[in-house]
Amino acid sequence: MDRFSPIRNFINSLGLAWWARVQTCEPNATYWFGPFLTKRSLRNNLSGFVEELSGECTGSVSYSSIRCRKAEPLTF
Protein backbone atom coordinates (compact mmCIF):
# COMPACT_ATOMS: atom_id res chain seq x y z
CA MET A 1 0.00 0.00 0.00
CA ASP A 2 1.21 3.49 -0.86
CA ARG A 3 2.02 5.23 2.41
CA PHE A 4 1.28 8.64 0.90
CA SER A 5 -2.18 7.75 -0.38
CA PRO A 6 -4.10 9.39 2.52
CA ILE A 7 -2.02 12.56 2.11
CA ARG A 8 -2.60 12.60 -1.66
CA ASN A 9 -6.31 12.08 -1.16
CA PHE A 10 -6.47 14.95 1.32
CA ILE A 11 -4.46 17.32 -0.89
CA ASN A 12 -6.65 16.32 -3.85
CA SER A 13 -9.83 17.02 -1.86
CA LEU A 14 -8.52 20.55 -1.21
CA GLY A 15 -7.85 21.08 -4.93
CA LEU A 16 -4.10 21.38 -4.37
CA ALA A 17 -2.95 18.17 -6.05
CA TRP A 18 -1.06 18.15 -9.35
CA TRP A 19 -2.59 16.27 -12.27
CA ALA A 20 -1.66 15.81 -15.90
CA ARG A 21 -4.39 16.01 -18.52
CA VAL A 22 -3.14 13.79 -21.34
CA GLN A 23 -4.94 13.98 -24.67
CA THR A 24 -4.54 11.51 -27.54
CA CYS A 25 -5.66 11.38 -31.15
CA GLU A 26 -6.53 8.08 -32.80
CA PRO A 27 -8.27 7.24 -30.50
CA ASN A 28 -9.54 10.62 -29.38
CA ALA A 29 -9.34 10.36 -25.58
CA THR A 30 -8.47 12.34 -22.46
CA TYR A 31 -6.67 10.65 -19.57
CA TRP A 32 -6.03 12.11 -16.12
CA PHE A 33 -2.76 11.08 -14.44
CA GLY A 34 -2.36 11.83 -10.75
CA PRO A 35 -2.73 12.98 -8.05
CA PHE A 36 0.77 14.13 -7.10
CA LEU A 37 1.86 16.27 -4.17
CA THR A 38 4.34 18.31 -6.21
CA LYS A 39 4.69 19.37 -9.82
CA ARG A 40 8.20 17.92 -9.81
CA SER A 41 6.89 14.51 -8.76
CA LEU A 42 4.31 14.66 -11.54
CA ARG A 43 6.98 15.48 -14.14
CA ASN A 44 9.21 12.65 -12.89
CA ASN A 45 6.44 10.07 -13.31
CA LEU A 46 4.68 11.42 -16.39
CA SER A 47 7.19 10.38 -19.05
CA GLY A 48 6.56 6.65 -18.56
CA PHE A 49 2.80 7.14 -18.77
CA VAL A 50 3.09 9.23 -21.95
CA GLU A 51 5.49 6.71 -23.53
CA GLU A 52 3.06 3.88 -22.80
CA LEU A 53 0.17 5.79 -24.36
CA SER A 54 2.29 6.73 -27.38
CA GLY A 55 2.87 3.05 -28.03
CA GLU A 56 -0.86 2.30 -27.89
CA CYS A 57 -2.23 5.08 -30.08
CA THR A 58 -1.47 6.01 -33.67
CA GLY A 59 -1.94 9.77 -33.32
CA SER A 60 -0.29 12.47 -31.30
CA VAL A 61 -0.15 12.67 -27.50
CA SER A 62 -0.18 16.02 -25.69
CA TYR A 63 -0.35 16.89 -22.02
CA SER A 64 -0.62 19.77 -19.59
CA SER A 65 0.02 20.03 -15.85
CA ILE A 66 -2.91 21.25 -13.79
CA ARG A 67 -3.38 21.87 -10.09
CA CYS A 68 -6.93 20.85 -9.28
CA ARG A 69 -9.28 18.44 -7.56
CA LYS A 70 -10.18 15.45 -9.69
CA ALA A 71 -12.44 12.48 -9.12
CA GLU A 72 -13.61 9.53 -11.20
CA PRO A 73 -13.90 9.03 -14.13
CA LEU A 74 -10.28 9.57 -15.09
CA THR A 75 -10.64 8.61 -18.76
CA PHE A 76 -12.99 10.18 -21.31
N, CA, C and O atoms as a Maestro MAE file, in Angstrom:
{
 s_m_m2io_version
 :::
 2.0.0
}

f_m_ct {
 s_m_title
 :::
 protein
 m_atom[304] {
  # First column is atom index #
  i_m_mmod_type
  r_m_x_coord
  r_m_y_coord
  r_m_z_coord
  i_m_residue_number
  s_m_chain_name
  s_m_pdb_residue_name
  s_m_pdb_atom_name
  i_m_atomic_number
  :::
  1 25 0.841 -1.188 0.000 1 A "MET " " N  " 7
  2 3 0.000 0.000 0.000 1 A "MET " " CA " 6
  3 2 0.880 1.243 0.000 1 A "MET " " C  " 6
  4 15 1.901 1.289 0.686 1 A "MET " " O  " 8
  5 25 0.485 2.232 -0.761 2 A "ASP " " N  " 7
  6 3 1.207 3.493 -0.862 2 A "ASP " " CA " 6
  7 2 1.026 4.290 0.425 2 A "ASP " " C  " 6
  8 15 -0.094 4.655 0.782 2 A "ASP " " O  " 8
  9 25 2.126 4.558 1.118 3 A "ARG " " N  " 7
  10 3 2.019 5.229 2.412 3 A "ARG " " CA " 6
  11 2 1.592 6.681 2.283 3 A "ARG " " C  " 6
  12 15 1.178 7.282 3.275 3 A "ARG " " O  " 8
  13 25 1.678 7.263 1.094 4 A "PHE " " N  " 7
  14 3 1.277 8.645 0.899 4 A "PHE " " CA " 6
  15 2 -0.160 8.783 0.398 4 A "PHE " " C  " 6
  16 15 -0.643 9.902 0.228 4 A "PHE " " O  " 8
  17 25 -0.831 7.701 0.166 5 A "SER " " N  " 7
  18 3 -2.181 7.748 -0.380 5 A "SER " " CA " 6
  19 2 -3.140 8.625 0.433 5 A "SER " " C  " 6
  20 15 -3.852 9.430 -0.168 5 A "SER " " O  " 8
  21 25 -3.196 8.514 1.757 6 A "PRO " " N  " 7
  22 3 -4.099 9.392 2.516 6 A "PRO " " CA " 6
  23 2 -3.741 10.878 2.364 6 A "PRO " " C  " 6
  24 15 -4.624 11.734 2.313 6 A "PRO " " O  " 8
  25 25 -2.447 11.168 2.292 7 A "ILE " " N  " 7
  26 3 -2.025 12.561 2.109 7 A "ILE " " CA " 6
  27 2 -2.440 13.057 0.726 7 A "ILE " " C  " 6
  28 15 -2.966 14.161 0.584 7 A "ILE " " O  " 8
  29 25 -2.197 12.229 -0.291 8 A "ARG " " N  " 7
  30 3 -2.595 12.604 -1.655 8 A "ARG " " CA " 6
  31 2 -4.095 12.820 -1.745 8 A "ARG " " C  " 6
  32 15 -4.553 13.778 -2.367 8 A "ARG " " O  " 8
  33 25 -4.852 11.943 -1.131 9 A "ASN " " N  " 7
  34 3 -6.306 12.082 -1.160 9 A "ASN " " CA " 6
  35 2 -6.756 13.374 -0.489 9 A "ASN " " C  " 6
  36 15 -7.664 14.045 -0.978 9 A "ASN " " O  " 8
  37 25 -6.130 13.720 0.619 10 A "PHE " " N  " 7
  38 3 -6.468 14.954 1.323 10 A "PHE " " CA " 6
  39 2 -6.110 16.181 0.488 10 A "PHE " " C  " 6
  40 15 -6.921 17.095 0.340 10 A "PHE " " O  " 8
  41 25 -4.896 16.197 -0.054 11 A "ILE " " N  " 7
  42 3 -4.460 17.319 -0.893 11 A "ILE " " CA " 6
  43 2 -5.367 17.435 -2.116 11 A "ILE " " C  " 6
  44 15 -5.715 18.543 -2.524 11 A "ILE " " O  " 8
  45 25 -5.750 16.309 -2.699 12 A "ASN " " N  " 7
  46 3 -6.653 16.321 -3.848 12 A "ASN " " CA " 6
  47 2 -8.013 16.894 -3.456 12 A "ASN " " C  " 6
  48 15 -8.602 17.663 -4.215 12 A "ASN " " O  " 8
  49 25 -8.510 16.528 -2.285 13 A "SER " " N  " 7
  50 3 -9.826 17.024 -1.856 13 A "SER " " CA " 6
  51 2 -9.819 18.533 -1.654 13 A "SER " " C  " 6
  52 15 -10.862 19.178 -1.756 13 A "SER " " O  " 8
  53 25 -8.651 19.101 -1.366 14 A "LEU " " N  " 7
  54 3 -8.524 20.555 -1.214 14 A "LEU " " CA " 6
  55 2 -8.321 21.269 -2.562 14 A "LEU " " C  " 6
  56 15 -8.361 22.497 -2.632 14 A "LEU " " O  " 8
  57 25 -8.104 20.492 -3.620 15 A "GLY " " N  " 7
  58 3 -7.853 21.084 -4.931 15 A "GLY " " CA " 6
  59 2 -6.416 21.525 -5.114 15 A "GLY " " C  " 6
  60 15 -6.131 22.355 -5.977 15 A "GLY " " O  " 8
  61 25 -5.501 20.982 -4.314 16 A "LEU " " N  " 7
  62 3 -4.096 21.385 -4.366 16 A "LEU " " CA " 6
  63 2 -3.191 20.331 -4.997 16 A "LEU " " C  " 6
  64 15 -1.978 20.528 -5.064 16 A "LEU " " O  " 8
  65 25 -3.747 19.236 -5.452 17 A "ALA " " N  " 7
  66 3 -2.950 18.168 -6.054 17 A "ALA " " CA " 6
  67 2 -2.597 18.518 -7.497 17 A "ALA " " C  " 6
  68 15 -3.314 19.264 -8.163 17 A "ALA " " O  " 8
  69 25 -1.486 17.969 -7.961 18 A "TRP " " N  " 7
  70 3 -1.057 18.146 -9.347 18 A "TRP " " CA " 6
  71 2 -1.518 16.960 -10.185 18 A "TRP " " C  " 6
  72 15 -1.337 15.805 -9.800 18 A "TRP " " O  " 8
  73 25 -2.103 17.254 -11.311 19 A "TRP " " N  " 7
  74 3 -2.593 16.269 -12.265 19 A "TRP " " CA " 6
  75 2 -2.051 16.605 -13.646 19 A "TRP " " C  " 6
  76 15 -1.724 17.756 -13.935 19 A "TRP " " O  " 8
  77 25 -1.959 15.587 -14.493 20 A "ALA " " N  " 7
  78 3 -1.656 15.806 -15.902 20 A "ALA " " CA " 6
  79 2 -2.899 15.424 -16.693 20 A "ALA " " C  " 6
  80 15 -3.458 14.342 -16.515 20 A "ALA " " O  " 8
  81 25 -3.320 16.326 -17.567 21 A "ARG " " N  " 7
  82 3 -4.388 16.005 -18.517 21 A "ARG " " CA " 6
  83 2 -3.694 15.608 -19.809 21 A "ARG " " C  " 6
  84 15 -3.060 16.437 -20.463 21 A "ARG " " O  " 8
  85 25 -3.816 14.333 -20.174 22 A "VAL " " N  " 7
  86 3 -3.138 13.789 -21.342 22 A "VAL " " CA " 6
  87 2 -4.185 13.524 -22.410 22 A "VAL " " C  " 6
  88 15 -5.152 12.796 -22.183 22 A "VAL " " O  " 8
  89 25 -3.980 14.126 -23.581 23 A "GLN " " N  " 7
  90 3 -4.941 13.978 -24.669 23 A "GLN " " CA " 6
  91 2 -4.292 13.235 -25.832 23 A "GLN " " C  " 6
  92 15 -3.148 13.505 -26.197 23 A "GLN " " O  " 8
  93 25 -5.039 12.295 -26.406 24 A "THR " " N  " 7
  94 3 -4.543 11.514 -27.538 24 A "THR " " CA " 6
  95 2 -5.466 11.675 -28.730 24 A "THR " " C  " 6
  96 15 -6.652 11.973 -28.589 24 A "THR " " O  " 8
  97 25 -4.892 11.469 -29.910 25 A "CYS " " N  " 7
  98 3 -5.665 11.384 -31.151 25 A "CYS " " CA " 6
  99 2 -5.523 9.956 -31.658 25 A "CYS " " C  " 6
  100 15 -4.463 9.347 -31.512 25 A "CYS " " O  " 8
  101 25 -6.556 9.435 -32.236 26 A "GLU " " N  " 7
  102 3 -6.532 8.076 -32.796 26 A "GLU " " CA " 6
  103 2 -6.143 7.047 -31.752 26 A "GLU " " C  " 6
  104 15 -5.066 6.466 -31.888 26 A "GLU " " O  " 8
  105 25 -6.906 6.782 -30.754 27 A "PRO " " N  " 7
  106 3 -8.266 7.240 -30.504 27 A "PRO " " CA " 6
  107 2 -8.270 8.610 -29.819 27 A "PRO " " C  " 6
  108 15 -7.310 8.996 -29.152 27 A "PRO " " O  " 8
  109 25 -9.358 9.316 -30.001 28 A "ASN " " N  " 7
  110 3 -9.541 10.618 -29.380 28 A "ASN " " CA " 6
  111 2 -9.972 10.391 -27.932 28 A "ASN " " C  " 6
  112 15 -11.112 10.006 -27.672 28 A "ASN " " O  " 8
  113 25 -9.051 10.631 -26.986 29 A "ALA " " N  " 7
  114 3 -9.345 10.362 -25.575 29 A "ALA " " CA " 6
  115 2 -8.596 11.345 -24.689 29 A "ALA " " C  " 6
  116 15 -7.574 11.909 -25.080 29 A "ALA " " O  " 8
  117 25 -9.130 11.537 -23.483 30 A "THR " " N  " 7
  118 3 -8.467 12.340 -22.457 30 A "THR " " CA " 6
  119 2 -8.267 11.465 -21.240 30 A "THR " " C  " 6
  120 15 -9.207 10.842 -20.746 30 A "THR " " O  " 8
  121 25 -7.033 11.422 -20.758 31 A "TYR " " N  " 7
  122 3 -6.668 10.654 -19.574 31 A "TYR " " CA " 6
  123 2 -6.197 11.621 -18.500 31 A "TYR " " C  " 6
  124 15 -5.545 12.620 -18.805 31 A "TYR " " O  " 8
  125 25 -6.517 11.334 -17.265 32 A "TRP " " N  " 7
  126 3 -6.025 12.113 -16.124 32 A "TRP " " CA " 6
  127 2 -5.037 11.263 -15.369 32 A "TRP " " C  " 6
  128 15 -5.342 10.125 -15.016 32 A "TRP " " O  " 8
  129 25 -3.835 11.803 -15.111 33 A "PHE " " N  " 7
  130 3 -2.760 11.082 -14.442 33 A "PHE " " CA " 6
  131 2 -2.406 11.829 -13.162 33 A "PHE " " C  " 6
  132 15 -1.934 12.965 -13.211 33 A "PHE " " O  " 8
  133 25 -2.634 11.191 -12.020 34 A "GLY " " N  " 7
  134 3 -2.356 11.833 -10.750 34 A "GLY " " CA " 6
  135 2 -3.119 11.125 -9.649 34 A "GLY " " C  " 6
  136 15 -3.614 10.023 -9.883 34 A "GLY " " O  " 8
  137 25 -3.237 11.682 -8.492 35 A "PRO " " N  " 7
  138 3 -2.726 12.978 -8.052 35 A "PRO " " CA " 6
  139 2 -1.289 12.881 -7.548 35 A "PRO " " C  " 6
  140 15 -0.831 11.821 -7.121 35 A "PRO " " O  " 8
  141 25 -0.591 14.014 -7.609 36 A "PHE " " N  " 7
  142 3 0.767 14.126 -7.097 36 A "PHE " " CA " 6
  143 2 0.841 15.304 -6.143 36 A "PHE " " C  " 6
  144 15 0.113 16.285 -6.296 36 A "PHE " " O  " 8
  145 25 1.721 15.204 -5.161 37 A "LEU " " N  " 7
  146 3 1.865 16.266 -4.169 37 A "LEU " " CA " 6
  147 2 2.615 17.468 -4.726 37 A "LEU " " C  " 6
  148 15 2.351 18.604 -4.334 37 A "LEU " " O  " 8
  149 25 3.553 17.220 -5.641 38 A "THR " " N  " 7
  150 3 4.343 18.307 -6.209 38 A "THR " " CA " 6
  151 2 4.364 18.212 -7.726 38 A "THR " " C  " 6
  152 15 4.187 17.137 -8.298 38 A "THR " " O  " 8
  153 25 4.580 19.343 -8.362 39 A "LYS " " N  " 7
  154 3 4.686 19.374 -9.821 39 A "LYS " " CA " 6
  155 2 5.917 18.586 -10.268 39 A "LYS " " C  " 6
  156 15 5.892 17.927 -11.308 39 A "LYS " " O  " 8
  157 25 6.974 18.655 -9.495 40 A "ARG " " N  " 7
  158 3 8.196 17.922 -9.810 40 A "ARG " " CA " 6
  159 2 7.948 16.415 -9.812 40 A "ARG " " C  " 6
  160 15 8.412 15.711 -10.709 40 A "ARG " " O  " 8
  161 25 7.232 15.927 -8.833 41 A "SER " " N  " 7
  162 3 6.893 14.507 -8.763 41 A "SER " " CA " 6
  163 2 6.049 14.085 -9.965 41 A "SER " " C  " 6
  164 15 6.246 13.006 -10.524 41 A "SER " " O  " 8
  165 25 5.121 14.934 -10.350 42 A "LEU " " N  " 7
  166 3 4.306 14.656 -11.539 42 A "LEU " " CA " 6
  167 2 5.202 14.537 -12.765 42 A "LEU " " C  " 6
  168 15 5.095 13.567 -13.514 42 A "LEU " " O  " 8
  169 25 6.080 15.504 -12.980 43 A "ARG " " N  " 7
  170 3 6.980 15.481 -14.138 43 A "ARG " " CA " 6
  171 2 7.855 14.231 -14.137 43 A "ARG " " C  " 6
  172 15 8.082 13.636 -15.190 43 A "ARG " " O  " 8
  173 25 8.346 13.829 -12.969 44 A "ASN " " N  " 7
  174 3 9.211 12.654 -12.887 44 A "ASN " " CA " 6
  175 2 8.495 11.365 -13.254 44 A "ASN " " C  " 6
  176 15 9.133 10.433 -13.743 44 A "ASN " " O  " 8
  177 25 7.205 11.287 -13.035 45 A "ASN " " N  " 7
  178 3 6.436 10.071 -13.308 45 A "ASN " " CA " 6
  179 2 5.681 10.104 -14.629 45 A "ASN " " C  " 6
  180 15 5.246 9.060 -15.114 45 A "ASN " " O  " 8
  181 25 5.522 11.264 -15.209 46 A "LEU " " N  " 7
  182 3 4.684 11.422 -16.389 46 A "LEU " " CA " 6
  183 2 5.279 10.800 -17.644 46 A "LEU " " C  " 6
  184 15 4.535 10.275 -18.473 46 A "LEU " " O  " 8
  185 25 6.582 10.843 -17.807 47 A "SER " " N  " 7
  186 3 7.189 10.375 -19.055 47 A "SER " " CA " 6
  187 2 6.860 8.915 -19.351 47 A "SER " " C  " 6
  188 15 6.578 8.571 -20.499 47 A "SER " " O  " 8
  189 25 6.890 8.057 -18.343 48 A "GLY " " N  " 7
  190 3 6.560 6.650 -18.560 48 A "GLY " " CA " 6
  191 2 5.120 6.454 -18.998 48 A "GLY " " C  " 6
  192 15 4.832 5.624 -19.860 48 A "GLY " " O  " 8
  193 25 4.213 7.225 -18.398 49 A "PHE " " N  " 7
  194 3 2.800 7.140 -18.768 49 A "PHE " " CA " 6
  195 2 2.590 7.596 -20.205 49 A "PHE " " C  " 6
  196 15 1.865 6.953 -20.964 49 A "PHE " " O  " 8
  197 25 3.227 8.711 -20.584 50 A "VAL " " N  " 7
  198 3 3.090 9.233 -21.951 50 A "VAL " " CA " 6
  199 2 3.710 8.268 -22.959 50 A "VAL " " C  " 6
  200 15 3.143 8.052 -24.030 50 A "VAL " " O  " 8
  201 25 4.859 7.686 -22.633 51 A "GLU " " N  " 7
  202 3 5.490 6.713 -23.532 51 A "GLU " " CA " 6
  203 2 4.592 5.506 -23.755 51 A "GLU " " C  " 6
  204 15 4.471 5.014 -24.877 51 A "GLU " " O  " 8
  205 25 3.964 5.032 -22.687 52 A "GLU " " N  " 7
  206 3 3.063 3.884 -22.805 52 A "GLU " " CA " 6
  207 2 1.873 4.215 -23.706 52 A "GLU " " C  " 6
  208 15 1.495 3.414 -24.560 52 A "GLU " " O  " 8
  209 25 1.289 5.388 -23.514 53 A "LEU " " N  " 7
  210 3 0.169 5.795 -24.363 53 A "LEU " " CA " 6
  211 2 0.605 5.982 -25.808 53 A "LEU " " C  " 6
  212 15 -0.137 5.632 -26.726 53 A "LEU " " O  " 8
  213 25 1.789 6.525 -26.022 54 A "SER " " N  " 7
  214 3 2.289 6.733 -27.381 54 A "SER " " CA " 6
  215 2 2.411 5.419 -28.127 54 A "SER " " C  " 6
  216 15 2.184 5.365 -29.336 54 A "SER " " O  " 8
  217 25 2.766 4.360 -27.416 55 A "GLY " " N  " 7
  218 3 2.873 3.048 -28.034 55 A "GLY " " CA " 6
  219 2 1.526 2.430 -28.358 55 A "GLY " " C  " 6
  220 15 1.442 1.550 -29.215 55 A "GLY " " O  " 8
  221 25 0.474 2.872 -27.693 56 A "GLU " " N  " 7
  222 3 -0.857 2.300 -27.885 56 A "GLU " " CA " 6
  223 2 -1.702 3.054 -28.907 56 A "GLU " " C  " 6
  224 15 -2.631 2.481 -29.477 56 A "GLU " " O  " 8
  225 25 -1.398 4.326 -29.148 57 A "CYS " " N  " 7
  226 3 -2.231 5.084 -30.080 57 A "CYS " " CA " 6
  227 2 -1.431 5.447 -31.319 57 A "CYS " " C  " 6
  228 15 -0.201 5.482 -31.285 57 A "CYS " " O  " 8
  229 25 -2.130 5.714 -32.410 58 A "THR " " N  " 7
  230 3 -1.466 6.009 -33.674 58 A "THR " " CA " 6
  231 2 -1.325 7.503 -33.923 58 A "THR " " C  " 6
  232 15 -0.596 7.908 -34.829 58 A "THR " " O  " 8
  233 25 -2.000 8.320 -33.145 59 A "GLY " " N  " 7
  234 3 -1.936 9.774 -33.323 59 A "GLY " " CA " 6
  235 2 -1.009 10.418 -32.313 59 A "GLY " " C  " 6
  236 15 -0.197 9.758 -31.665 59 A "GLY " " O  " 8
  237 25 -1.155 11.714 -32.202 60 A "SER " " N  " 7
  238 3 -0.294 12.473 -31.299 60 A "SER " " CA " 6
  239 2 -0.776 12.374 -29.855 60 A "SER " " C  " 6
  240 15 -1.936 12.060 -29.588 60 A "SER " " O  " 8
  241 25 0.146 12.652 -28.931 61 A "VAL " " N  " 7
  242 3 -0.149 12.675 -27.501 61 A "VAL " " CA " 6
  243 2 0.330 14.019 -26.971 61 A "VAL " " C  " 6
  244 15 1.490 14.387 -27.159 61 A "VAL " " O  " 8
  245 25 -0.562 14.751 -26.307 62 A "SER " " N  " 7
  246 3 -0.178 16.019 -25.694 62 A "SER " " CA " 6
  247 2 -0.632 16.012 -24.243 62 A "SER " " C  " 6
  248 15 -1.538 15.270 -23.864 62 A "SER " " O  " 8
  249 25 0.017 16.858 -23.431 63 A "TYR " " N  " 7
  250 3 -0.350 16.893 -22.023 63 A "TYR " " CA " 6
  251 2 -0.130 18.282 -21.450 63 A "TYR " " C  " 6
  252 15 0.625 19.093 -21.987 63 A "TYR " " O  " 8
  253 25 -0.812 18.527 -20.344 64 A "SER " " N  " 7
  254 3 -0.619 19.768 -19.595 64 A "SER " " CA " 6
  255 2 -0.719 19.452 -18.113 64 A "SER " " C  " 6
  256 15 -1.465 18.562 -17.705 64 A "SER " " O  " 8
  257 25 0.042 20.195 -17.309 65 A "SER " " N  " 7
  258 3 0.020 20.030 -15.854 65 A "SER " " CA " 6
  259 2 -0.999 20.984 -15.268 65 A "SER " " C  " 6
  260 15 -1.034 22.164 -15.616 65 A "SER " " O  " 8
  261 25 -1.835 20.463 -14.370 66 A "ILE " " N  " 7
  262 3 -2.913 21.252 -13.792 66 A "ILE " " CA " 6
  263 2 -2.969 20.982 -12.293 66 A "ILE " " C  " 6
  264 15 -2.826 19.842 -11.851 66 A "ILE " " O  " 8
  265 25 -3.174 22.025 -11.533 67 A "ARG " " N  " 7
  266 3 -3.381 21.871 -10.088 67 A "ARG " " CA " 6
  267 2 -4.878 21.975 -9.846 67 A "ARG " " C  " 6
  268 15 -5.477 23.034 -10.036 67 A "ARG " " O  " 8
  269 25 -5.476 20.867 -9.426 68 A "CYS " " N  " 7
  270 3 -6.931 20.846 -9.284 68 A "CYS " " CA " 6
  271 2 -7.365 19.681 -8.412 68 A "CYS " " C  " 6
  272 15 -6.547 18.897 -7.930 68 A "CYS " " O  " 8
  273 25 -8.671 19.589 -8.224 69 A "ARG " " N  " 7
  274 3 -9.276 18.440 -7.557 69 A "ARG " " CA " 6
  275 2 -9.924 17.609 -8.640 69 A "ARG " " C  " 6
  276 15 -10.674 18.137 -9.461 69 A "ARG " " O  " 8
  277 25 -9.650 16.324 -8.656 70 A "LYS " " N  " 7
  278 3 -10.178 15.445 -9.690 70 A "LYS " " CA " 6
  279 2 -10.724 14.195 -9.049 70 A "LYS " " C  " 6
  280 15 -10.154 13.670 -8.092 70 A "LYS " " O  " 8
  281 25 -11.820 13.727 -9.578 71 A "ALA " " N  " 7
  282 3 -12.436 12.475 -9.118 71 A "ALA " " CA " 6
  283 2 -12.726 11.605 -10.334 71 A "ALA " " C  " 6
  284 15 -12.473 12.018 -11.466 71 A "ALA " " O  " 8
  285 25 -13.243 10.431 -10.116 72 A "GLU " " N  " 7
  286 3 -13.607 9.529 -11.205 72 A "GLU " " CA " 6
  287 2 -14.688 10.175 -12.070 72 A "GLU " " C  " 6
  288 15 -15.475 10.961 -11.543 72 A "GLU " " O  " 8
  289 25 -14.765 9.893 -13.336 73 A "PRO " " N  " 7
  290 3 -13.897 9.026 -14.125 73 A "PRO " " CA " 6
  291 2 -12.618 9.747 -14.537 73 A "PRO " " C  " 6
  292 15 -12.599 10.971 -14.670 73 A "PRO " " O  " 8
  293 25 -11.567 8.988 -14.734 74 A "LEU " " N  " 7
  294 3 -10.277 9.567 -15.088 74 A "LEU " " CA " 6
  295 2 -9.928 9.377 -16.554 74 A "LEU " " C  " 6
  296 15 -8.844 9.766 -16.988 74 A "LEU " " O  " 8
  297 25 -10.832 8.785 -17.320 75 A "THR " " N  " 7
  298 3 -10.639 8.608 -18.759 75 A "THR " " CA " 6
  299 2 -11.940 8.997 -19.460 75 A "THR " " C  " 6
  300 15 -13.027 8.592 -19.046 75 A "THR " " O  " 8
  301 25 -11.814 9.783 -20.517 76 A "PHE " " N  " 7
  302 3 -12.990 10.181 -21.308 76 A "PHE " " CA " 6
  303 2 -12.788 9.817 -22.749 76 A "PHE " " C  " 6
  304 15 -13.662 10.068 -23.578 76 A "PHE " " O  " 8
  :::
 }
 m_bond[303] {
  # First column is bond index #
  i_m_from
  i_m_to
  i_m_order
  :::
  1 1 2 1
  2 2 3 1
  3 3 4 2
  4 3 5 1
  5 5 6 1
  6 6 7 1
  7 7 8 2
  8 7 9 1
  9 9 10 1
  10 10 11 1
  11 11 12 2
  12 11 13 1
  13 13 14 1
  14 14 15 1
  15 15 16 2
  16 15 17 1
  17 17 18 1
  18 18 19 1
  19 19 20 2
  20 19 21 1
  21 21 22 1
  22 22 23 1
  23 23 24 2
  24 23 25 1
  25 25 26 1
  26 26 27 1
  27 27 28 2
  28 27 29 1
  29 29 30 1
  30 30 31 1
  31 31 32 2
  32 31 33 1
  33 33 34 1
  34 34 35 1
  35 35 36 2
  36 35 37 1
  37 37 38 1
  38 38 39 1
  39 39 40 2
  40 39 41 1
  41 41 42 1
  42 42 43 1
  43 43 44 2
  44 43 45 1
  45 45 46 1
  46 46 47 1
  47 47 48 2
  48 47 49 1
  49 49 50 1
  50 50 51 1
  51 51 52 2
  52 51 53 1
  53 53 54 1
  54 54 55 1
  55 55 56 2
  56 55 57 1
  57 57 58 1
  58 58 59 1
  59 59 60 2
  60 59 61 1
  61 61 62 1
  62 62 63 1
  63 63 64 2
  64 63 65 1
  65 65 66 1
  66 66 67 1
  67 67 68 2
  68 67 69 1
  69 69 70 1
  70 70 71 1
  71 71 72 2
  72 71 73 1
  73 73 74 1
  74 74 75 1
  75 75 76 2
  76 75 77 1
  77 77 78 1
  78 78 79 1
  79 79 80 2
  80 79 81 1
  81 81 82 1
  82 82 83 1
  83 83 84 2
  84 83 85 1
  85 85 86 1
  86 86 87 1
  87 87 88 2
  88 87 89 1
  89 89 90 1
  90 90 91 1
  91 91 92 2
  92 91 93 1
  93 93 94 1
  94 94 95 1
  95 95 96 2
  96 95 97 1
  97 97 98 1
  98 98 99 1
  99 99 100 2
  100 99 101 1
  101 101 102 1
  102 102 103 1
  103 103 104 2
  104 103 105 1
  105 105 106 1
  106 106 107 1
  107 107 108 2
  108 107 109 1
  109 109 110 1
  110 110 111 1
  111 111 112 2
  112 111 113 1
  113 113 114 1
  114 114 115 1
  115 115 116 2
  116 115 117 1
  117 117 118 1
  118 118 119 1
  119 119 120 2
  120 119 121 1
  121 121 122 1
  122 122 123 1
  123 123 124 2
  124 123 125 1
  125 125 126 1
  126 126 127 1
  127 127 128 2
  128 127 129 1
  129 129 130 1
  130 130 131 1
  131 131 132 2
  132 131 133 1
  133 133 134 1
  134 134 135 1
  135 135 136 2
  136 135 137 1
  137 137 138 1
  138 138 139 1
  139 139 140 2
  140 139 141 1
  141 141 142 1
  142 142 143 1
  143 143 144 2
  144 143 145 1
  145 145 146 1
  146 146 147 1
  147 147 148 2
  148 147 149 1
  149 149 150 1
  150 150 151 1
  151 151 152 2
  152 151 153 1
  153 153 154 1
  154 154 155 1
  155 155 156 2
  156 155 157 1
  157 157 158 1
  158 158 159 1
  159 159 160 2
  160 159 161 1
  161 161 162 1
  162 162 163 1
  163 163 164 2
  164 163 165 1
  165 165 166 1
  166 166 167 1
  167 167 168 2
  168 167 169 1
  169 169 170 1
  170 170 171 1
  171 171 172 2
  172 171 173 1
  173 173 174 1
  174 174 175 1
  175 175 176 2
  176 175 177 1
  177 177 178 1
  178 178 179 1
  179 179 180 2
  180 179 181 1
  181 181 182 1
  182 182 183 1
  183 183 184 2
  184 183 185 1
  185 185 186 1
  186 186 187 1
  187 187 188 2
  188 187 189 1
  189 189 190 1
  190 190 191 1
  191 191 192 2
  192 191 193 1
  193 193 194 1
  194 194 195 1
  195 195 196 2
  196 195 197 1
  197 197 198 1
  198 198 199 1
  199 199 200 2
  200 199 201 1
  201 201 202 1
  202 202 203 1
  203 203 204 2
  204 203 205 1
  205 205 206 1
  206 206 207 1
  207 207 208 2
  208 207 209 1
  209 209 210 1
  210 210 211 1
  211 211 212 2
  212 211 213 1
  213 213 214 1
  214 214 215 1
  215 215 216 2
  216 215 217 1
  217 217 218 1
  218 218 219 1
  219 219 220 2
  220 219 221 1
  221 221 222 1
  222 222 223 1
  223 223 224 2
  224 223 225 1
  225 225 226 1
  226 226 227 1
  227 227 228 2
  228 227 229 1
  229 229 230 1
  230 230 231 1
  231 231 232 2
  232 231 233 1
  233 233 234 1
  234 234 235 1
  235 235 236 2
  236 235 237 1
  237 237 238 1
  238 238 239 1
  239 239 240 2
  240 239 241 1
  241 241 242 1
  242 242 243 1
  243 243 244 2
  244 243 245 1
  245 245 246 1
  246 246 247 1
  247 247 248 2
  248 247 249 1
  249 249 250 1
  250 250 251 1
  251 251 252 2
  252 251 253 1
  253 253 254 1
  254 254 255 1
  255 255 256 2
  256 255 257 1
  257 257 258 1
  258 258 259 1
  259 259 260 2
  260 259 261 1
  261 261 262 1
  262 262 263 1
  263 263 264 2
  264 263 265 1
  265 265 266 1
  266 266 267 1
  267 267 268 2
  268 267 269 1
  269 269 270 1
  270 270 271 1
  271 271 272 2
  272 271 273 1
  273 273 274 1
  274 274 275 1
  275 275 276 2
  276 275 277 1
  277 277 278 1
  278 278 279 1
  279 279 280 2
  280 279 281 1
  281 281 282 1
  282 282 283 1
  283 283 284 2
  284 283 285 1
  285 285 286 1
  286 286 287 1
  287 287 288 2
  288 287 289 1
  289 289 290 1
  290 290 291 1
  291 291 292 2
  292 291 293 1
  293 293 294 1
  294 294 295 1
  295 295 296 2
  296 295 297 1
  297 297 298 1
  298 298 299 1
  299 299 300 2
  300 299 301 1
  301 301 302 1
  302 302 303 1
  303 303 304 2
  :::
 }
}
